[in-house]
Amino acid sequence: MDRKHNIYHKNLQEQDLTGLAELCANVARNSTADSKLSDMAHSLRVECVRLRLDRSLNGGTTEAKKSLKKRLGEFLAGVPSWMLSGV
């Protein structure tokens, strides 16, 4: 693992749920992403939006957010950094 990868991975860990969802949206809209990658990014982003809108998860919200944040981070760690740009 090189230094640049370590910095990139650390930046993902510091992102909040909204920031990670935004990065997933960028991957989903990226025209160079294959359909499997794009579909997974879109699915994770939708899950994030649903979690934020679902007010019925009173006690499980924190645990659900932690779990989703972990999955978002793991997914995005496998995506080339140039695909995360919204450009």
C-alpha positions in Angstrom: 0.0 0.0 0.0 1.6 3.3 -1.0 1.4 6.6 0.7 -1.2 8.1 -1.6 -3.5 5.2 -1.0 -3.2 5.6 2.8 -4.1 9.3 2.6 -7.0 8.5 0.3 -8.3 5.8 2.7 -7.9 8.1 5.7 -10.0 10.8 3.9 -12.8 8.3 3.4 -12.8 7.4 7.1 -13.1 11.0 8.0 -16.2 11.6 5.8 -19.6 11.7 7.3 -22.5 9.7 5.9 -23.7 12.6 3.6 -20.2 13.0 2.2 -19.9 9.3 1.5 -23.3 9.2 -0.2 -22.3 12.2 -2.4 -19.2 10.3 -3.5 -21.4 7.3 -4.3 -23.6 9.6 -6.4 -20.6 10.8 -8.3 -19.5 7.2 -9.0 -23.1 6.3 -10.1 -23.2 9.2 -12.5 -19.7 8.6 -13.9 -20.0 7.6 -17.5 -16.8 5.5 -17.4 -18.0 3.3 -14.6 -19.2 -0.1 -15.6 -22.9 -0.9 -14.9 -22.1 -3.2 -11.9 -20.1 -0.5 -10.2 -22.6 2.2 -11.0 -25.5 0.1 -9.8 -23.8 -0.6 -6.5 -23.0 3.0 -6.0 -26.6 4.0 -6.7 -27.9 1.3 -4.4 -25.8 2.5 -1.5 -26.7 6.1 -2.0 -30.4 5.3 -2.1 -30.0 3.3 1.1 -28.4 6.3 2.7 -31.2 8.6 1.7 -33.8 6.1 3.0 -32.0 5.8 6.3 -32.1 9.6 6.7 -35.8 9.8 5.8 -36.8 6.9 8.0 -37.7 8.4 11.3 -39.2 5.1 12.6 -35.7 3.8 13.5 -35.4 5.5 16.8 -33.1 3.1 18.7 -31.4 1.4 15.8 -30.4 4.6 13.9 -26.9 4.9 15.3 -26.1 1.3 14.7 -27.6 1.4 11.2 -25.6 4.5 10.4 -22.4 3.0 11.6 -23.0 -0.2 9.5 -23.9 1.8 6.4 -21.0 4.2 6.8 -18.6 1.1 7.0 -20.1 -0.4 3.9 -19.9 2.9 2.0 -16.3 3.3 3.0 -15.4 -0.2 2.0 -17.1 0.2 -1.4 -15.5 3.6 -2.1 -12.0 2.3 -1.0 -12.2 -0.1 -4.0 -13.1 2.7 -6.5 -10.4 4.6 -8.3 -10.1 8.1 -6.8 -10.6 9.7 -10.2 -14.1 8.3 -10.4 -15.1 10.1 -7.2 -14.9 13.5 -8.7 -18.2 15.2 -9.6 -16.7 16.5 -12.8 
